[in-house]
Amino acid sequence: MSDILKDIIIKKITDRGKITFAEFMDMALYYPGLGYYQKENPFGVTGSFYTSVNASETFGFSIARSNLNIIRQFDLQPNLCEMGAGSGLLANDILNYYRDNEPEFYDIVKYTIIEKSEYLINNQKEVLKNHVGKVEWVSFDEFSNFEGVFFSNELVDAFPVHRIINISGDLKEIYVIYKDDKFQFYPDLFSTDQISDYLNRLKIKLVDKQIADINLDATKWIRTLGEKIKKGIVVTIDYGWPAEKLYAPFRMDGTVTCYFKHKQNNDFFERIGDQDITAFVDFSGLMEYGKDVGLEVVNFLPQTLYLVQSGILDYIANAKTDLQRAAIKSLIIPEGGFGTNFNVLIQSKNLNVPDSFIHKKSPTETFVQLAKAYEKLNIESI
């Protein structure tokens, strides 16, 4: 734990009496120079968690193919924007695919990364050194009037969340206090009416003693994003569910969790600034609030089906080693792999999306493809 960051948080609590969990999470993750995402590389082997990008380059190749198909089908400007590019590996895999397989598109594509961490920007520039001149970095404030494909992978789950609890029929917000030389939770009135508005709009009901995580930053983000996009497709890849599943009565403790060196824990007040804190995404919120700014839902589907529709199965036949096939398997087979709980929301702005669009394909047809892939993987004992 960073004692400096801990002391900063304690002082803020002392000055105000209490802070929301969202404020605590924001400081733990993003406090300048001390927050988890503001210093050492949190991704891959040396970090706290793996992402789909770390599993196989075919994840990036598949997204590259999907994005190119979208741009061609809707005759969009050759612009791609990734927000929260993390290690930069996904951007590198996507650009490698275009360079090696679609050189004409590679020559004209403009790849924009929205990133606020100077550390990560410098790391991304090193990873992308073979694509000098193809990538530009901007802030979210600078980003505007965009036409093309905007996408993110495991971005929204890192937005700070407010925690609420039903106590004998009375909804309270869970605050963080510092008492008896330790951090503690403390229920009190909502810090903002936006929480009530969110619960009412999405018709969220909690049973007694149930805890829920409310991502107000996600609603602000999707509405701001929609205003900045002139025309195009938005692809949000993350782990999470629609509201009816996310806030179901069996899910009593919410979804906030921590990751430290690839191990999950619920010790929120340990290793502050040195471990990741994350929460499942409420995709219903992104859909509902996106409508306010003209973002229409094209489809919501499991990551597995999205990758199949994007052509990932083509790489199974071409995989040269068992390790490569196992990596692809981790992306498309749910049990224990990156297919578990990962979903994809596709939204459009100022486009007429026909039923022939690849990501509106019948789930039955996609499942048939997937079944054949499972059979092949089982035969080869991967």
TIMARTI-883186 format. One record per residue (C-alpha): residue in three letters; chain; x, y, z. Coordinates in pm, 1 decimal, decimal comma. Layout:
N
ALA_A_X_Y_Z .
...
This chain:
382
MET_A_0,0_0,0_0,0 .
SER_A_118,5_350,2_-75,5 .
ASP_A_133,6_517,4_266,6 .
ILE_A_135,6_855,0_92,4 .
LEU_A_-187,3_781,2_-94,1 .
LYS_A_-342,0_628,1_216,7 .
ASP_A_-262,4_943,8_414,4 .
ILE_A_-409,1_1162,4_139,3 .
ILE_A_-733,7_963,7_147,8 .
ILE_A_-746,9_972,2_528,3 .
LYS_A_-701,8_1350,6_524,7 .
LYS_A_-985,0_1389,7_275,1 .
ILE_A_-1210,6_1177,5_496,0 .
THR_A_-1104,5_1368,4_807,6 .
ASP_A_-1178,3_1702,5_641,9 .
ARG_A_-1521,9_1593,9_518,9 .
GLY_A_-1626,3_1322,2_763,5 .
LYS_A_-1684,9_1066,3_491,1 .
ILE_A_-1634,8_1009,1_117,8 .
THR_A_-1831,1_801,1_-129,2 .
PHE_A_-1692,1_467,6_-240,4 .
ALA_A_-1671,1_619,4_-589,5 .
GLU_A_-1436,0_887,3_-456,3 .
PHE_A_-1225,6_626,9_-276,1 .
MET_A_-1206,9_409,5_-588,9 .
ASP_A_-1119,1_707,8_-807,1 .
MET_A_-829,2_806,0_-581,3 .
ALA_A_-704,0_446,9_-550,8 .
LEU_A_-697,1_407,1_-928,3 .
TYR_A_-629,5_751,5_-1071,2 .
TYR_A_-465,8_979,3_-815,3 .
PRO_A_-178,8_1151,7_-1002,4 .
GLY_A_146,7_964,0_-961,0 .
LEU_A_10,8_729,0_-694,5 .
GLY_A_-306,1_565,5_-827,1 .
TYR_A_-295,2_217,1_-972,9 .
TYR_A_-337,5_329,9_-1333,9 .
GLN_A_-107,3_627,0_-1293,8 .
LYS_A_217,2_442,3_-1237,4 .
GLU_A_358,2_95,1_-1307,5 .
ASN_A_223,1_-114,1_-1592,4 .
PRO_A_-78,6_-304,4_-1451,9 .
PHE_A_-121,2_-531,5_-1752,6 .
GLY_A_6,2_-876,7_-1843,5 .
VAL_A_253,9_-1092,5_-1656,5 .
THR_A_400,2_-816,6_-1440,0 .
GLY_A_68,5_-653,1_-1354,7 .
SER_A_-238,2_-751,2_-1156,2 .
PHE_A_-449,3_-902,5_-1431,7 .
TYR_A_-460,6_-1039,9_-1784,6 .
THR_A_-696,8_-917,5_-2054,6 .
SER_A_-817,0_-1083,1_-2373,7 .
VAL_A_-541,4_-892,4_-2553,3 .
ASN_A_-276,4_-1076,4_-2351,7 .
ALA_A_-427,4_-1411,9_-2443,3 .
SER_A_-375,6_-1401,1_-2819,5 .
GLU_A_-304,6_-1158,7_-3102,6 .
THR_A_-603,1_-1312,6_-3282,0 .
PHE_A_-825,6_-1106,3_-3051,6 .
GLY_A_-686,2_-790,0_-3208,6 .
PHE_A_-687,5_-939,7_-3557,2 .
SER_A_-1058,1_-1021,2_-3523,9 .
ILE_A_-1142,9_-670,9_-3404,1 .
ALA_A_-937,9_-530,4_-3692,0 .
ARG_A_-1141,6_-731,0_-3941,3 .
SER_A_-1469,7_-627,2_-3782,7 .
ASN_A_-1376,9_-258,6_-3781,0 .
LEU_A_-1265,8_-271,0_-4144,0 .
ASN_A_-1589,9_-441,4_-4248,3 .
ILE_A_-1788,2_-171,5_-4068,6 .
ILE_A_-1600,4_111,3_-4238,4 .
ARG_A_-1646,1_-46,5_-4580,5 .
GLN_A_-2011,4_-141,5_-4536,9 .
PHE_A_-2116,8_204,6_-4420,0 .
ASP_A_-1866,2_396,5_-4633,3 .
LEU_A_-1724,0_567,8_-4325,9 .
GLN_A_-1407,3_771,9_-4304,7 .
PRO_A_-1109,4_540,7_-4227,5 .
ASN_A_-1092,5_650,1_-3865,4 .
LEU_A_-1051,9_422,8_-3564,7 .
CYS_A_-1053,6_547,0_-3207,1 .
GLU_A_-965,6_333,1_-2906,5 .
MET_A_-1027,4_474,7_-2560,7 .
GLY_A_-820,1_338,2_-2275,0 .
ALA_A_-564,5_149,5_-2483,8 .
GLY_A_-386,5_9,4_-2177,9 .
SER_A_-63,1_-160,1_-2271,6 .
GLY_A_-100,8_-64,3_-2638,4 .
LEU_A_-92,2_-428,8_-2745,3 .
LEU_A_-442,5_-423,9_-2895,0 .
ALA_A_-362,3_-119,4_-3106,9 .
ASN_A_-39,1_-284,3_-3216,8 .
ASP_A_-213,2_-610,0_-3312,2 .
ILE_A_-479,8_-420,8_-3507,7 .
LEU_A_-227,7_-211,3_-3698,8 .
ASN_A_-6,4_-516,8_-3760,9 .
TYR_A_-306,3_-688,5_-3917,3 .
TYR_A_-374,4_-398,8_-4152,9 .
ARG_A_-7,9_-359,4_-4244,8 .
ASP_A_32,0_-728,1_-4326,7 .
ASN_A_-310,8_-805,6_-4476,4 .
GLU_A_-473,8_-478,7_-4586,5 .
PRO_A_-185,7_-251,7_-4693,5 .
GLU_A_-407,6_-10,9_-4886,8 .
PHE_A_-624,3_44,8_-4581,1 .
TYR_A_-316,5_67,9_-4359,8 .
ASP_A_-192,4_356,5_-4572,9 .
ILE_A_-507,2_562,2_-4512,4 .
VAL_A_-629,3_458,6_-4166,7 .
LYS_A_-606,4_709,8_-3884,9 .
TYR_A_-578,5_549,7_-3540,3 .
THR_A_-657,1_770,2_-3241,6 .
ILE_A_-599,3_672,1_-2879,1 .
ILE_A_-773,7_851,1_-2593,4 .
GLU_A_-561,8_812,8_-2280,8 .
LYS_A_-513,3_1028,7_-1971,4 .
SER_A_-220,7_849,1_-1805,6 .
GLU_A_114,3_992,9_-1914,7 .
TYR_A_283,9_673,1_-1802,6 .
LEU_A_60,5_460,3_-2023,7 .
ILE_A_95,4_700,0_-2317,8 .
ASN_A_473,7_668,3_-2303,5 .
ASN_A_446,1_290,4_-2277,2 .
GLN_A_202,9_278,3_-2570,8 .
LYS_A_436,9_485,4_-2785,7 .
GLU_A_713,9_234,3_-2721,7 .
VAL_A_488,5_-61,6_-2807,0 .
LEU_A_368,6_114,8_-3124,2 .
LYS_A_711,1_232,2_-3241,5 .
ASN_A_674,4_30,3_-3563,7 .
HIS_A_368,8_236,1_-3656,3 .
VAL_A_511,4_584,6_-3622,4 .
GLY_A_288,1_838,2_-3791,2 .
LYS_A_-21,7_616,6_-3782,2 .
VAL_A_-131,3_693,0_-3426,4 .
GLU_A_-221,2_1012,8_-3245,5 .
TRP_A_-300,0_1060,6_-2876,7 .
VAL_A_-569,1_1299,6_-2759,5 .
SER_A_-763,2_1370,0_-2443,3 .
PHE_A_-1135,9_1299,1_-2423,4 .
ASP_A_-1195,4_1674,7_-2411,2 .
GLU_A_-1006,5_1720,3_-2739,2 .
PHE_A_-1191,9_1437,1_-2912,4 .
SER_A_-1491,2_1559,7_-3117,2 .
ASN_A_-1685,5_1548,0_-3445,4 .
PHE_A_-1577,9_1187,2_-3505,9 .
GLU_A_-1676,3_967,8_-3798,3 .
GLY_A_-1565,8_604,5_-3798,8 .
VAL_A_-1546,8_320,1_-3545,6 .
PHE_A_-1501,6_400,6_-3177,3 .
PHE_A_-1419,0_104,5_-2953,9 .
SER_A_-1298,7_14,0_-2607,7 .
ASN_A_-1190,7_-305,7_-2435,4 .
GLU_A_-1222,9_-334,7_-2057,0 .
LEU_A_-1256,4_38,9_-2009,1 .
VAL_A_-1589,0_97,7_-1836,1 .
ASP_A_-1528,5_-164,2_-1564,2 .
ALA_A_-1255,6_63,4_-1426,5 .
PHE_A_-1488,1_362,6_-1380,9 .
PRO_A_-1551,1_440,5_-1011,0 .
VAL_A_-1889,2_324,5_-880,2 .
HIS_A_-2123,5_432,2_-603,4 .
ARG_A_-2229,4_150,4_-371,4 .
ILE_A_-2580,9_135,0_-229,1 .
ILE_A_-2757,6_-102,9_8,2 .
ASN_A_-3116,5_-183,9_99,1 .
ILE_A_-3154,2_-170,6_478,8 .
SER_A_-3501,2_-290,2_577,3 .
GLY_A_-3655,3_-125,7_272,5 .
ASP_A_-3457,5_197,6_304,4 .
LEU_A_-3195,9_259,1_35,9 .
LYS_A_-2867,8_404,8_158,1 .
GLU_A_-2536,0_488,3_-2,1 .
ILE_A_-2227,7_315,8_137,9 .
TYR_A_-1961,8_571,1_232,2 .
VAL_A_-1602,0_522,8_344,4 .
ILE_A_-1499,2_658,6_685,3 .
TYR_A_-1180,9_627,8_890,3 .
LYS_A_-1242,3_526,6_1250,2 .
ASP_A_-1039,9_340,6_1512,5 .
ASP_A_-733,2_358,8_1286,3 .
LYS_A_-898,6_175,4_999,1 .
PHE_A_-1118,3_232,1_696,6 .
GLN_A_-1480,5_132,5_746,6 .
PHE_A_-1807,0_140,7_553,7 .
TYR_A_-2085,3_370,9_668,2 .
PRO_A_-2442,0_386,4_525,2 .
ASP_A_-2605,9_726,7_482,2 .
LEU_A_-2827,8_927,2_247,5 .
PHE_A_-2749,2_930,8_-124,8 .
SER_A_-2474,6_1176,7_-217,3 .
THR_A_-2660,0_1277,4_-534,6 .
ASP_A_-3010,7_1255,5_-679,0 .
GLN_A_-2854,9_1098,7_-988,0 .
ILE_A_-2850,7_765,9_-804,0 .
SER_A_-3227,7_775,3_-751,8 .
ASP_A_-3276,3_882,4_-1113,3 .
TYR_A_-3066,4_587,1_-1228,8 .
LEU_A_-3255,0_336,1_-1015,6 .
ASN_A_-3590,9_467,5_-1135,1 .
ARG_A_-3497,0_487,3_-1501,1 .
LEU_A_-3362,7_131,9_-1510,9 .
LYS_A_-3635,0_3,9_-1275,0 .
ILE_A_-3379,7_-145,2_-1036,0 .
LYS_A_-3519,4_-304,4_-719,9 .
LEU_A_-3306,6_-442,7_-438,0 .
VAL_A_-3405,6_-694,8_-173,5 .
ASP_A_-3321,7_-644,5_193,1 .
LYS_A_-2945,5_-629,9_263,3 .
GLN_A_-2862,5_-641,0_-107,2 .
ILE_A_-2570,9_-425,2_-226,2 .
ALA_A_-2554,0_-278,0_-576,9 .
ASP_A_-2291,5_-81,1_-766,2 .
ILE_A_-2409,8_223,7_-960,4 .
ASN_A_-2178,2_356,7_-1230,7 .
LEU_A_-2277,4_719,8_-1278,2 .
ASP_A_-1949,7_791,1_-1457,9 .
ALA_A_-2053,0_541,8_-1726,0 .
THR_A_-2375,7_730,1_-1794,9 .
LYS_A_-2187,4_1059,2_-1817,3 .
TRP_A_-1928,6_898,3_-2044,7 .
ILE_A_-2175,8_745,1_-2291,0 .
ARG_A_-2373,4_1068,2_-2320,0 .
THR_A_-2059,5_1274,9_-2372,4 .
LEU_A_-1932,5_1021,1_-2623,8 .
GLY_A_-2256,7_1028,1_-2819,3 .
GLU_A_-2233,6_1405,5_-2848,0 .
LYS_A_-1878,1_1379,1_-2982,6 .
ILE_A_-1961,7_1125,8_-3254,5 .
LYS_A_-2099,5_1264,4_-3579,6 .
LYS_A_-2148,9_932,6_-3754,7 .
GLY_A_-2033,3_579,2_-3688,6 .
ILE_A_-2034,5_267,8_-3473,4 .
VAL_A_-1948,6_235,2_-3103,7 .
VAL_A_-1822,1_-103,9_-2980,9 .
THR_A_-1792,7_-156,0_-2604,2 .
ILE_A_-1626,1_-481,7_-2494,6 .
ASP_A_-1627,4_-555,5_-2123,6 .
TYR_A_-1742,3_-791,7_-1852,9 .
GLY_A_-2088,7_-720,9_-1724,5 .
TRP_A_-2458,1_-782,2_-1782,5 .
PRO_A_-2790,7_-608,7_-1840,4 .
ALA_A_-2954,9_-465,2_-1528,0 .
GLU_A_-3199,6_-751,3_-1475,1 .
LYS_A_-2911,2_-995,0_-1432,4 .
LEU_A_-2664,6_-759,6_-1267,1 .
TYR_A_-2905,2_-666,0_-986,5 .
ALA_A_-3083,8_-1000,4_-954,0 .
PRO_A_-3173,5_-1100,9_-594,8 .
PHE_A_-2913,2_-1377,0_-586,9 .
ARG_A_-2635,6_-1119,7_-636,3 .
MET_A_-2634,1_-984,1_-280,9 .
ASP_A_-2286,8_-832,5_-253,5 .
GLY_A_-2255,4_-630,8_-572,3 .
THR_A_-1970,2_-692,6_-812,6 .
VAL_A_-1685,7_-470,6_-694,2 .
THR_A_-1368,2_-672,2_-656,1 .
CYS_A_-990,4_-630,9_-652,5 .
TYR_A_-705,1_-793,9_-843,0 .
PHE_A_-348,4_-814,9_-720,6 .
LYS_A_-89,8_-1012,3_-917,1 .
HIS_A_-362,5_-1205,7_-1100,2 .
LYS_A_-542,7_-1308,0_-782,1 .
GLN_A_-890,7_-1183,6_-696,3 .
ASN_A_-971,6_-1048,6_-350,4 .
ASN_A_-1222,0_-824,0_-173,1 .
ASP_A_-972,8_-642,4_46,9 .
PHE_A_-1063,7_-296,1_-80,8 .
PHE_A_-860,3_-114,3_184,1 .
GLU_A_-541,4_-315,9_141,3 .
ARG_A_-265,7_-233,7_-108,6 .
ILE_A_-431,1_98,5_-197,4 .
GLY_A_-282,8_217,6_-525,1 .
ASP_A_-109,6_-115,7_-582,3 .
GLN_A_-408,0_-327,5_-687,3 .
ASP_A_-688,3_-293,8_-937,8 .
ILE_A_-1045,3_-225,8_-826,6 .
THR_A_-1318,5_-306,8_-1074,6 .
ALA_A_-1692,5_-364,8_-1109,2 .
PHE_A_-1913,8_-537,1_-1364,3 .
VAL_A_-2058,3_-305,7_-1628,2 .
ASP_A_-2431,4_-236,7_-1635,5 .
PHE_A_-2487,4_-254,5_-2010,9 .
SER_A_-2850,3_-150,1_-1967,4 .
GLY_A_-2728,6_186,3_-1841,8 .
LEU_A_-2510,4_234,8_-2149,4 .
MET_A_-2800,9_143,2_-2375,9 .
GLU_A_-3057,6_360,7_-2199,6 .
TYR_A_-2848,0_674,4_-2153,0 .
GLY_A_-2693,8_633,9_-2498,7 .
LYS_A_-3037,9_685,0_-2651,0 .
ASP_A_-3038,4_1039,0_-2509,2 .
VAL_A_-2765,1_1135,4_-2756,2 .
GLY_A_-2869,2_935,5_-3061,3 .
LEU_A_-2681,3_612,4_-2994,0 .
GLU_A_-2906,6_332,5_-3114,1 .
VAL_A_-2855,1_-26,2_-2999,8 .
VAL_A_-2749,3_-248,0_-3290,4 .
ASN_A_-2685,5_-559,6_-3084,4 .
PHE_A_-2577,7_-687,2_-2745,3 .
LEU_A_-2406,3_-1024,2_-2760,6 .
PRO_A_-2149,1_-1243,6_-2584,3 .
GLN_A_-1786,7_-1170,7_-2671,7 .
THR_A_-1761,2_-1527,3_-2796,9 .
LEU_A_-2023,3_-1469,4_-3067,5 .
TYR_A_-1880,0_-1129,7_-3157,4 .
LEU_A_-1538,4_-1285,7_-3217,0 .
VAL_A_-1687,3_-1569,9_-3421,3 .
GLN_A_-1872,7_-1317,9_-3636,9 .
SER_A_-1546,5_-1126,0_-3672,1 .
GLY_A_-1365,8_-1429,3_-3812,6 .
ILE_A_-1163,8_-1564,1_-3521,6 .
LEU_A_-1240,5_-1924,1_-3620,8 .
ASP_A_-1028,3_-1878,6_-3932,6 .
TYR_A_-723,5_-1873,2_-3709,1 .
ILE_A_-789,3_-2214,2_-3556,1 .
ALA_A_-706,6_-2392,0_-3880,2 .
ASN_A_-395,2_-2180,6_-3925,6 .
ALA_A_-265,5_-2217,4_-3569,8 .
LYS_A_72,8_-2387,7_-3582,1 .
THR_A_107,4_-2496,4_-3220,2 .
ASP_A_-105,1_-2633,7_-2938,5 .
LEU_A_-26,5_-2316,8_-2742,7 .
GLN_A_-173,6_-2096,5_-3016,5 .
ARG_A_-487,9_-2308,0_-3037,5 .
ALA_A_-524,1_-2303,6_-2658,3 .
ALA_A_-500,0_-1923,8_-2660,9 .
ILE_A_-781,1_-1899,6_-2915,8 .
LYS_A_-983,1_-2148,4_-2712,8 .
SER_A_-956,1_-1923,2_-2405,7 .
LEU_A_-1124,5_-1646,5_-2604,7 .
ILE_A_-1419,2_-1841,2_-2743,7 .
ILE_A_-1496,8_-2113,1_-2489,8 .
PRO_A_-1674,4_-1965,9_-2185,9 .
GLU_A_-1576,6_-2207,0_-1910,3 .
GLY_A_-1283,1_-2040,9_-1738,4 .
GLY_A_-1175,6_-1843,1_-2043,1 .
PHE_A_-1223,5_-1484,9_-2150,9 .
GLY_A_-1568,2_-1569,5_-2286,0 .
THR_A_-1700,1_-1588,2_-1929,8 .
ASN_A_-1907,5_-1280,1_-1841,8 .
PHE_A_-1760,4_-1084,5_-2133,8 .
ASN_A_-2012,5_-915,1_-2358,8 .
VAL_A_-2015,8_-667,8_-2645,4 .
LEU_A_-2249,1_-372,5_-2693,8 .
ILE_A_-2269,9_-230,0_-3045,2 .
GLN_A_-2435,7_108,1_-3094,6 .
SER_A_-2475,1_327,7_-3402,6 .
LYS_A_-2503,3_701,9_-3459,2 .
ASN_A_-2671,8_847,0_-3767,9 .
LEU_A_-2655,4_518,2_-3959,7 .
ASN_A_-2921,5_294,8_-4111,4 .
VAL_A_-2804,0_-49,7_-4003,2 .
PRO_A_-2953,4_-329,1_-4218,8 .
ASP_A_-3028,4_-681,3_-4100,2 .
SER_A_-2744,7_-798,2_-4325,1 .
PHE_A_-2490,5_-629,3_-4095,8 .
ILE_A_-2246,6_-896,5_-3977,6 .
HIS_A_-2308,9_-829,5_-3607,9 .
LYS_A_-2685,4_-861,1_-3651,3 .
LYS_A_-2641,4_-1214,1_-3782,3 .
SER_A_-2873,4_-1479,2_-3643,6 .
PRO_A_-2733,8_-1621,8_-3317,7 .
THR_A_-2834,7_-1967,6_-3441,4 .
GLU_A_-2606,2_-1939,5_-3742,6 .
THR_A_-2321,6_-1818,5_-3524,3 .
PHE_A_-2373,7_-2099,0_-3272,0 .
VAL_A_-2352,2_-2354,0_-3554,3 .
GLN_A_-2012,8_-2211,4_-3647,0 .
LEU_A_-1908,8_-2219,4_-3284,5 .
ALA_A_-2023,0_-2580,1_-3237,9 .
LYS_A_-1804,5_-2684,4_-3528,2 .
ALA_A_-1512,4_-2500,9_-3371,6 .
TYR_A_-1570,4_-2673,2_-3036,2 .
GLU_A_-1573,3_-3008,4_-3213,1 .
LYS_A_-1243,9_-2931,4_-3381,7 .
LEU_A_-1086,2_-2814,4_-3058,6 .
ASN_A_-1201,0_-3127,2_-2874,5 .
ILE_A_-1073,0_-3354,7_-3147,5 .
GLU_A_-734,8_-3191,5_-3123,0 .
SER_A_-744,7_-3219,0_-2741,4 .
ILE_A_-660,2_-2856,6_-2677,4 .
